[in-house]
Amino acid sequence: MGPAVGDDSLESALAAVEGDIDAAVRALAIALREAKKAKAAAATGQLRDLRQRLAGAARLAQEGASGAAAVRDGWGFDEQAHFASGAYAKEVLALAQDEGVQAFESDERILSYPAIVQVSAADTTVIIDKKRDRRVRPSVLVKTLGDLQAKPPKFKPEPFLEALAVAYDLVTGRKGLRAGSTVKLIDIYGALTVLPGSGRDYTKQEFARDLYLLDQSRVTTGRDSRVLHLPASALTRGSGVLTTVTRSGQEKVYAGIAFEGDVR
């Protein structure tokens, strides 16, 4: 019972235990049918059938229970260590590649457009875009990510653009820069997450993902008629750049931002 010796993948371990428990499930299902037949015999007073059905139900239920106990005792996979060591994330990434789902690891998170996945070793769960999910079988997670990639992202570019404009004005004003100057996006992120704890609620990975979604939306003009620019410049070769993954699975780097035009 249990995973094959030397196979340290969670996917294989779960496939093995799934097959092992199948025999117990079948025995318990038959036991249930026998118990129902025993009930029917009792309801009509068919005493001979009652004894036979009760004996069959008890025997099959015992077989099913013994099989389930054997599978339980044979389950020795150390999921805590698998998650904590990073092996789980690597397994998910390898399976995603095999299944044609675009994903890569960045800053201890799995980026799979448009989703961001955090692996929680503390409780062996995954957090997909802030929603905790206990369904951690790698094939199930990869299918979930693939389904998300096939759907249009739930993203509203206009409110995000306005928030960027407000943060941009705060940064340029604090630094004494002229209107239209290019500033580092990492400074914009700092302005957006100035409140204590807000950096945990809105991570750099999420900020970079939203920048890409805004970029893809082609919405660049704010309510004050200023136009957003995300220039590819020498800033991308410095520190503090933001990285995300594109729809096609390529790495995308953002570094600077500017708003140009007259404020009305």
N, C-alpha and C positions, 0 to 999 in steps of 0.2 A: 504494500500500500504506500501511497505518497509519491513524491517526485523521484525521478530516476537519480541514482547516485552520480554526483558530479555535475548535475544540472542545477545551476544556481539562479535561474531566471524565475521570476514570480509567475510569468505567463505559463511556463511548463509545469510549475508546481500546482497552479490552480487547475490546469487542464487534467493533470493526473488525479487530483483529489475529486474533481468533477466526475471523472470516469469511475473512480473507486466507490463513490457514494451512490452511483446509479443502481447497483445491485440492491442496496438497502432500500432505496426508494421503490423499486419494483416489488420487493417483498412486503413492504408496508402498505403499498397500494392494494395488493392482493389480499392482505390481512384485513384491510378496511372493507373490501367487497365481501369477504367471508363474514365479517362481523355484521354487516347489513343484512346478509342472508340469514344469519342466526337471529337477528331481531325480527325479521319477517316470519321465521319459523315459530318464534315465541308468540308472536301476535296471533297466529292461527292454530297454535297447539300442535305443530308437527314435531313431536318429541324426538324421533330418530334423527331427523334433519338438524334439529337444534343441537344435539350432542355432537354431531359430525362437524357442523359449522363452527361451533365454539372451539373444538379441538383444533381445527384448521386455522382459525383466526389466531389462537394463542401461539401455535407453532410458528406461523409466518411472522407474527409480530415480534416474537423472540429472535428469529433470524434477522429481521430488519434492524432491531435494536442492537444486536451483537455486531452486525456489519457496520452500523453507524459508529459504535464505540471503537471498533478497530480502526476506522478511518480517522476518528478523533485522536486516538493514541498515536497514529502514524504520521500525523501532521506535525512536522518538525521545522517548517520553514521559519527562519528568523526575519520576519518582515521589518522589525525595528532597525536591525543592522542594515538590511537591504536599502531602506530609505535613507538612513543617516549617512551611509558611506557614499551616496551619490549613484549607486548601482541602479537604483530604480529609474532615475532620470535618464541614465544612459540607455537602459533597456527600452524605455518609451521612445527615445530619439531614434534608436536603431530600427524599431518596429515601424515608426512613422516613415522613415526612409524607405523601408521595404514596401509600405502600403501607398507610397506616393503622396504622403501628407507632409507639407512643408513645415519644418520646425527646427529650431536650434536653441542652444542654451546660452544665456547671457545673464551674468550677475546672479547666479543660483536660481534662475527662473527659466522656464521653457517658453519661448516666444513662437507662437504659431498663429500667424495672421488670421483673424484679428484678435485672437485670445492671448492672454498672458496667464501662465500656469505656475503656481507656487507649490512646491512639494513640501508638505508638513511632516517632518519625521517624528515630531512629538506625539501625534495621534494617528500616524500613517494614513493621512488623507491628502487630497489635492484641493487647491483653491483655484478655481477658474473664474477670472474676472471678479474676484471678491466673494464668490459663492463657493462654500465648502462642499465637496463631493466625496462621499465615502466609497464610490464605485471606482476602485483603483486598479482593477485588472488592466494591464497595459493595452490589450487589444480594444477594450471598451473605451479607455481614455483616447486612444488614437482615433477611433471611430467618431467619438464626440467632437474632437478637433477637426476632423475631416468634414463633418456635418456643418460645423460653424463656418468653415472656410467656404462652403458651398452657398451660404446665405449672405445677403447683403448685411453689412455691419449696422448695428443700431447706434448711429452717431449723428448728432445734430451740429453741423459745422458753424452755424451763425453764432450761437452762444459762446462756443469755444473761441471763435475769432474775436469777439468782443472782450472776453476775459484776457486774451493775449494783449489786446490793445491797451487795456487798463494797466496790466503789469508792465508793459513796455514803457508807458508814460511814467510810471513810478520809478523804474530803473534809470531811464534817461534823465529824469528830474533829479534823482539822488546823485547821479554821477556828473551832472552839469553838462550833458551832451546836447548837441543841436538836434533839432527835429530831423528825422530821416537817418540818423546814425545807426550803424549796425552794432548790436549788442549781443552778448553771449546768451544763448538760450538757457544755459544753466543758471544765469542770473534771473531770467524770467521765471524759471521753475522755483527759484528761491523766493521770489515775490508772491507766487501763487500759493506757496506752502509755508507762509511766514508764521502761521499759528502753531503752537506746540502740538506735536502729534500728527499734524496734517501731512507730513512727509510719509508717514506710515499709511495714511488713508489714500494718498495719491502718489504713487511711486514714480521714479524717473522713467521706468519702463513704460508705465501707462501714459506718461506725458509724451514720450517719444512716439508711442503708438498713435496717440491722438493727433500729433503733428503730421504723421504720415496720412491718417485718414482725412485731415483737413487739406493736406497737399493734394490728395486724390480727388477731393470734392470739387476742386477748382474754384471754391469760394474764397475770394481774396480781398474784396472791398467791404469795409465796415460801414456802419451807419453814419460815420463822420466823413465818408468818402475817401479815407486814406486806404492805400493799397498795401497789402501784406507782401513782403518779400522774405524768402528763406534762402539767402545767398549761399552758394557753394564757394567757400573762400579758404584762405589759409587757416582760418579758425579750426577747420576740421582736422588739421594736423597738430593741434595743440591739445591741452588737457580739458576735461570737462565736456567732451562731446557726448551726444545722446545717440544711442543705437537702437534700431528696431528691425523688424523683418517685413519685407514687402509681400504683396499678394503672391508673387512668384517664388518666394522663399529666399530672396537675396537680402544681404545686409544693407541697411540704409542708415546713413550717418547724417545727423543734423547738428549744427553748431551755432549759427547766427540768425538773427531776425531783425527786420527793419519795417517800419510803417512810413510810407512816403505819401505826400499830397497835402493839400490844404485842409485844415480842420474847419468845418462849417458850424 
